[in-house]
Amino acid sequence: MSKPKLYIVEASMLPEVFLKVSEAKEYLQTGAASTVAEAVAKADISRSAFYKYKDAITPFRDVKRDQVVTMSIITQDKPGALSSVLAIFASAGANILTINQSIPTNGVGIVTISIIAEEMTVSLDALRSQVEALPNVIRIEVLAG
């Protein structure tokens, strides 16, 4: 069997059924619908259309457009250190994609956080300054983005 040929097509050019299948899949993934029957009813498509196209349509995520930024944060191993960092990210409107936290050693923990900065209400420099000002943060470094 040969590899499928893939295309990137502007959403407004797609037949409506593809957009509705994508919408139904999103309802299932986000928990807005708990069954396929509920998802297709919300998206206003038939179950047969959903099953026919569900494996053929996937939204494209443009990582460059989304402004993905990855940061390494070194904190003291104290209760609430990570939650205070995450609170600043949340108040800035950063959409957190991943959090990787190592097991603290010698009283220090390293956390790597990847975010989408596209809808942030503050600049990346301001976010960095706010995190650095926290009492349990030793250092923050932007690794990528």
Backbone as JSON, one array per atom type, in Angstrom:
{
  "sequence": "MSKPKLYIVEASMLPEVFLKVSEAKEYLQTGAASTVAEAVAKADISRSAFYKYKDAITPFRDVKRDQVVTMSIITQDKPGALSSVLAIFASAGANILTINQSIPTNGVGIVTISIIAEEMTVSLDALRSQVEALPNVIRIEVLAG",
  "N": [[0.84, -1.18, 0.0], [0.58, 2.19, -0.86], [1.94, 5.33, 0.37], [-0.28, 7.78, 1.73], [-1.28, 10.7, -0.09], [-0.86, 13.94, 0.96], [-2.44, 17.14, 1.56], [-2.38, 20.65, 2.2], [-4.96, 22.7, 2.81], [-6.76, 25.71, 2.64], [-9.24, 26.35, 5.04], [-11.69, 27.53, 4.31], [-12.04, 26.68, 1.73], [-12.77, 24.06, 1.79], [-15.2, 21.39, 1.5], [-18.25, 21.64, 3.32], [-18.88, 19.4, 4.88], [-16.42, 18.29, 5.69], [-15.46, 20.19, 7.5], [-17.42, 20.01, 9.44], [-17.09, 17.38, 10.31], [-14.57, 17.62, 11.47], [-15.25, 19.39, 13.49], [-17.0, 17.76, 15.0], [-15.16, 15.81, 15.84], [-13.6, 17.39, 17.49], [-15.46, 18.01, 19.52], [-15.64, 15.5, 20.71], [-12.98, 15.09, 21.57], [-12.59, 17.17, 23.4], [-14.45, 16.66, 25.3], [-16.9, 17.82, 25.16], [-18.82, 16.39, 23.99], [-19.89, 13.13, 24.7], [-20.31, 10.83, 23.29], [-20.2, 9.46, 19.94], [-22.63, 9.74, 18.64], [-23.76, 11.91, 20.0], [-21.86, 13.9, 19.39], [-22.02, 14.11, 16.56], [-24.63, 14.96, 16.3], [-24.49, 17.49, 17.51], [-22.76, 18.72, 15.71], [-24.25, 18.62, 13.49], [-24.25, 16.61, 11.42], [-24.33, 13.46, 9.64], [-23.94, 10.17, 11.1], [-22.76, 8.38, 9.38], [-21.35, 10.03, 7.58], [-19.51, 11.1, 9.35], [-18.03, 8.78, 10.14], [-17.05, 8.06, 7.63], [-15.24, 10.1, 6.94], [-13.66, 10.68, 9.18], [-11.01, 9.78, 9.72], [-9.62, 11.02, 7.76], [-9.46, 13.75, 7.93], [-7.75, 16.28, 9.56], [-7.02, 18.97, 11.62], [-4.55, 21.42, 10.83], [-1.74, 22.42, 12.61], [0.05, 25.23, 12.8], [3.08, 25.63, 13.87], [4.98, 27.68, 13.77], [3.39, 29.98, 13.35], [1.93, 29.91, 15.68], [3.65, 30.8, 17.63], [5.42, 29.27, 19.46], [7.09, 28.89, 22.45], [9.78, 27.81, 24.39], [10.84, 27.34, 27.68], [13.29, 27.11, 30.27], [13.22, 26.65, 33.67], [14.68, 27.19, 36.71], [14.14, 26.28, 39.97], [13.85, 26.72, 43.55], [13.46, 23.92, 45.67], [10.69, 24.04, 46.96], [7.47, 24.01, 48.54], [4.81, 25.01, 46.45], [6.34, 26.46, 44.64], [6.36, 25.81, 41.85], [3.64, 26.15, 41.28], [3.29, 28.91, 41.66], [4.77, 29.91, 39.55], [3.31, 28.89, 37.39], [0.93, 30.26, 37.79], [1.61, 32.85, 37.06], [2.1, 32.48, 34.34], [-0.5, 31.78, 33.54], [-1.95, 34.14, 34.19], [-0.82, 35.83, 32.36], [-1.87, 34.98, 30.02], [-0.74, 32.9, 28.62], [-0.7, 29.94, 26.74], [-0.24, 26.85, 27.88], [1.61, 24.22, 26.6], [3.31, 22.01, 27.18], [4.68, 20.6, 30.19], [7.56, 19.76, 31.79], [9.01, 18.31, 34.46], [11.8, 17.81, 36.45], [13.02, 15.48, 38.93], [13.63, 16.98, 41.97], [16.94, 17.81, 43.04], [19.41, 18.25, 45.52], [18.0, 20.39, 46.62], [17.08, 21.85, 44.46], [15.03, 22.31, 41.62], [14.3, 21.57, 38.19], [12.37, 22.85, 35.64], [10.84, 22.52, 32.54], [9.02, 24.37, 30.32], [6.74, 24.62, 27.69], [5.07, 26.95, 25.72], [2.3, 28.55, 24.01], [2.62, 31.66, 22.79], [1.05, 33.42, 21.5], [-1.42, 34.69, 22.25], [-0.81, 36.16, 24.48], [-1.0, 38.6, 27.08], [1.02, 40.15, 27.9], [4.44, 41.06, 27.15], [7.01, 38.75, 26.12], [9.42, 39.27, 27.41], [8.48, 40.68, 29.66], [6.99, 38.68, 30.91], [9.03, 36.88, 31.52], [10.52, 38.47, 33.32], [8.67, 38.76, 35.41], [8.46, 36.11, 36.29], [11.11, 35.64, 37.07], [11.23, 37.32, 39.26], [9.95, 36.01, 41.27], [10.1, 34.59, 44.57], [11.1, 31.94, 44.86], [12.32, 31.29, 42.49], [15.23, 30.63, 40.78], [16.53, 30.91, 38.29], [15.59, 31.74, 34.92], [15.4, 30.71, 31.58], [15.1, 31.27, 28.14], [14.72, 28.81, 25.86], [13.94, 28.19, 23.26], [12.25, 29.85, 20.62]],
  "CA": [[0.0, 0.0, 0.0], [1.39, 3.4, -0.96], [1.68, 6.36, 1.37], [-1.31, 8.72, 1.27], [-0.83, 12.01, -0.53], [-1.48, 14.92, 1.84], [-2.51, 18.51, 1.09], [-2.8, 21.67, 3.14], [-5.96, 23.48, 2.09], [-7.43, 26.73, 3.44], [-10.5, 25.79, 5.52], [-12.85, 28.07, 3.59], [-12.16, 26.01, 0.44], [-13.2, 22.68, 2.0], [-16.64, 21.13, 1.59], [-18.75, 21.83, 4.69], [-18.88, 18.14, 5.62], [-15.11, 18.11, 6.32], [-15.4, 21.08, 8.65], [-18.32, 19.48, 10.46], [-16.44, 16.19, 10.86], [-13.52, 18.14, 12.34], [-15.96, 19.94, 14.65], [-17.47, 16.62, 15.8], [-13.98, 15.23, 16.48], [-13.2, 18.3, 18.58], [-16.41, 17.79, 20.61], [-15.25, 14.25, 21.39], [-11.68, 15.25, 22.22], [-12.67, 18.12, 24.51], [-15.44, 16.22, 26.27], [-18.17, 18.52, 24.94], [-19.73, 15.29, 23.64], [-19.31, 11.9, 25.23], [-20.5, 9.76, 22.31], [-20.21, 9.89, 18.54], [-24.0, 10.17, 18.32], [-23.93, 13.26, 20.55], [-20.98, 14.8, 18.65], [-22.54, 14.36, 15.2], [-25.85, 15.76, 16.45], [-24.07, 18.87, 17.76], [-22.13, 19.24, 14.49], [-25.29, 18.56, 12.45], [-23.89, 15.73, 10.31], [-24.75, 12.07, 9.87], [-22.89, 9.28, 11.63], [-22.04, 7.77, 8.25], [-20.39, 11.03, 7.09], [-18.44, 11.17, 10.35], [-17.16, 7.6, 10.03], [-16.42, 8.04, 6.31], [-14.16, 11.08, 6.81], [-12.99, 11.0, 10.45], [-9.58, 9.52, 9.68], [-9.03, 11.72, 6.63], [-9.4, 15.2, 8.17], [-7.09, 16.68, 10.8], [-6.59, 20.37, 11.54], [-3.11, 21.66, 10.79], [-1.27, 23.38, 13.61], [1.24, 25.91, 12.32], [3.87, 25.93, 15.06], [5.61, 29.0, 13.61], [2.38, 31.0, 13.55], [1.47, 29.86, 17.06], [4.66, 31.37, 18.5], [5.75, 28.34, 20.53], [8.28, 29.29, 23.19], [10.15, 26.84, 25.42], [11.66, 27.95, 28.73], [13.8, 26.29, 31.35], [13.12, 27.43, 34.91], [15.3, 26.52, 37.86], [13.48, 26.76, 41.18], [14.15, 26.05, 44.8], [12.51, 22.83, 45.95], [9.81, 24.51, 48.04], [6.05, 23.88, 48.18], [4.19, 26.14, 45.78], [7.24, 27.13, 43.69], [5.87, 25.62, 40.48], [2.29, 26.72, 41.11], [3.39, 30.36, 41.52], [5.24, 30.13, 38.18], [2.17, 28.62, 36.5], [-0.05, 31.34, 37.98], [2.05, 33.99, 36.24], [1.84, 32.1, 32.94], [-1.95, 31.85, 33.33], [-2.41, 35.53, 34.2], [-0.3, 36.47, 31.15], [-2.59, 34.47, 28.86], [0.07, 31.9, 27.91], [-1.33, 28.62, 26.6], [0.81, 25.88, 28.17], [1.55, 23.0, 25.8], [3.95, 20.92, 27.93], [5.44, 20.87, 31.41], [8.44, 18.65, 32.16], [9.65, 18.64, 35.73], [12.72, 16.78, 36.92], [12.99, 15.25, 40.37], [14.58, 17.93, 42.57], [18.14, 17.31, 43.7], [20.13, 19.29, 46.26], [17.13, 21.54, 46.89], [16.82, 22.59, 43.23], [14.25, 21.61, 40.6], [14.33, 22.15, 36.85], [11.11, 22.71, 34.94], [10.83, 23.01, 31.17], [7.64, 24.67, 29.95], [6.51, 25.12, 26.34], [3.82, 27.7, 25.67], [1.96, 29.34, 22.82], [2.65, 33.04, 23.28], [0.28, 34.23, 20.55], [-2.49, 35.49, 22.85], [-0.37, 36.68, 25.76], [-1.34, 39.99, 27.33], [2.28, 40.83, 28.22], [5.53, 40.62, 26.29], [7.81, 37.62, 26.61], [10.38, 39.83, 28.38], [7.75, 40.98, 30.89], [6.69, 37.39, 31.54], [10.29, 36.4, 32.07], [10.85, 39.3, 34.49], [7.73, 38.42, 36.49], [8.83, 34.8, 36.82], [12.39, 35.8, 37.76], [11.02, 38.07, 40.5], [9.38, 35.13, 42.29], [11.12, 34.28, 45.58], [11.68, 30.59, 44.75], [12.91, 31.08, 41.17], [16.66, 30.92, 40.74], [16.85, 31.4, 36.96], [14.73, 31.35, 33.81], [16.09, 30.82, 30.31], [14.31, 30.93, 26.95], [15.49, 27.84, 25.08], [13.53, 28.24, 21.87], [11.07, 30.67, 20.38]],
  "C": [[0.89, 1.24, 0.0], [1.01, 4.41, 0.12], [0.6, 7.3, 0.85], [-0.69, 10.06, 0.87], [-1.59, 13.05, 0.29], [-1.42, 16.31, 1.23], [-2.83, 19.42, 2.26], [-3.71, 22.6, 2.35], [-6.59, 24.47, 3.06], [-8.84, 26.24, 3.78], [-11.71, 26.3, 4.73], [-13.06, 27.41, 2.22], [-12.67, 24.58, 0.57], [-14.72, 22.55, 1.94], [-17.06, 21.18, 3.07], [-18.69, 20.54, 5.52], [-17.54, 17.91, 6.32], [-14.99, 18.96, 7.58], [-16.28, 20.56, 9.79], [-17.77, 18.2, 11.09], [-15.35, 16.62, 11.84], [-14.13, 18.7, 13.62], [-16.44, 18.82, 15.57], [-16.3, 15.95, 16.53], [-13.52, 16.09, 17.65], [-14.16, 18.15, 19.77], [-16.04, 16.55, 21.41], [-13.95, 14.42, 22.17], [-11.75, 16.15, 23.44], [-13.66, 17.7, 25.58], [-16.76, 16.95, 26.15], [-19.26, 17.54, 24.49], [-19.08, 14.01, 24.13], [-19.48, 10.7, 24.29], [-20.46, 10.33, 20.9], [-21.6, 10.41, 18.17], [-24.24, 11.61, 18.8], [-23.09, 14.27, 19.75], [-21.53, 15.13, 17.27], [-23.84, 15.16, 15.26], [-25.5, 17.23, 16.67], [-23.48, 19.5, 16.49], [-23.09, 19.24, 13.31], [-24.8, 17.83, 11.19], [-24.36, 14.32, 10.64], [-23.59, 11.27, 10.43], [-22.08, 8.68, 10.48], [-21.01, 8.75, 7.68], [-19.21, 11.14, 8.06], [-17.48, 10.01, 10.17], [-16.44, 7.54, 8.68], [-15.17, 8.93, 6.27], [-13.31, 11.29, 8.06], [-11.49, 10.77, 10.44], [-8.86, 10.31, 8.59], [-8.88, 13.22, 6.87], [-8.8, 15.47, 9.54], [-6.67, 18.13, 10.66], [-5.07, 20.47, 11.57], [-2.75, 22.7, 11.83], [0.05, 23.95, 13.14], [2.05, 26.39, 13.52], [4.55, 27.29, 14.95], [4.6, 30.1, 13.88], [1.94, 31.05, 15.0], [2.46, 30.43, 18.06], [4.95, 30.47, 19.71], [7.09, 28.76, 21.14], [8.53, 28.24, 24.26], [11.13, 27.5, 26.39], [12.1, 26.91, 29.74], [13.81, 27.16, 32.61], [13.73, 26.6, 36.04], [14.71, 27.14, 39.12], [14.07, 26.07, 42.41], [13.09, 24.99, 45.02], [11.69, 23.2, 47.18], [8.36, 24.32, 47.59], [5.52, 25.17, 47.54], [5.07, 26.86, 44.76], [6.72, 27.02, 42.26], [4.5, 26.26, 40.29], [2.34, 28.24, 40.99], [3.89, 30.73, 40.12], [4.06, 29.96, 37.22], [1.09, 29.7, 36.61], [0.32, 32.56, 37.14], [1.8, 33.7, 34.76], [0.34, 32.25, 32.63], [-2.42, 33.31, 33.27], [-1.92, 36.3, 32.98], [-1.02, 36.0, 29.89], [-1.8, 33.48, 28.04], [-0.68, 30.58, 27.89], [-0.23, 27.58, 26.77], [0.58, 24.6, 27.37], [2.12, 21.82, 26.57], [4.62, 21.46, 29.18], [6.25, 19.62, 31.71], [9.2, 19.06, 33.4], [10.55, 17.49, 36.15], [12.53, 16.59, 38.43], [14.03, 16.18, 40.98], [15.77, 17.22, 43.22], [18.86, 18.48, 44.35], [19.31, 20.56, 46.44], [16.77, 22.37, 45.67], [16.03, 21.72, 42.26], [14.35, 22.33, 39.27], [13.01, 21.82, 36.17], [11.28, 23.28, 33.54], [9.37, 23.17, 30.76], [7.62, 25.19, 28.52], [5.14, 25.76, 26.3], [3.56, 28.2, 24.25], [1.8, 30.76, 23.32], [1.75, 33.97, 22.48], [-0.75, 35.15, 21.21], [-2.1, 36.06, 24.22], [-0.68, 38.17, 25.86], [-0.12, 40.81, 27.72], [3.35, 40.33, 27.26], [6.26, 39.44, 26.92], [8.83, 38.1, 27.65], [9.71, 40.14, 29.7], [7.4, 39.7, 31.64], [7.93, 36.84, 32.22], [10.67, 37.16, 33.34], [9.95, 38.97, 35.68], [8.09, 37.09, 37.12], [10.13, 34.9, 37.61], [12.25, 36.49, 39.11], [10.42, 37.19, 41.61], [10.46, 34.7, 43.28], [11.79, 32.92, 45.43], [12.3, 30.29, 43.39], [14.37, 31.53, 41.19], [17.04, 31.53, 39.39], [15.81, 30.92, 35.96], [15.48, 31.64, 32.52], [15.12, 30.48, 29.19], [15.19, 30.04, 26.08], [15.2, 27.91, 23.59], [12.31, 29.14, 21.75], [11.33, 32.11, 20.24]]
}
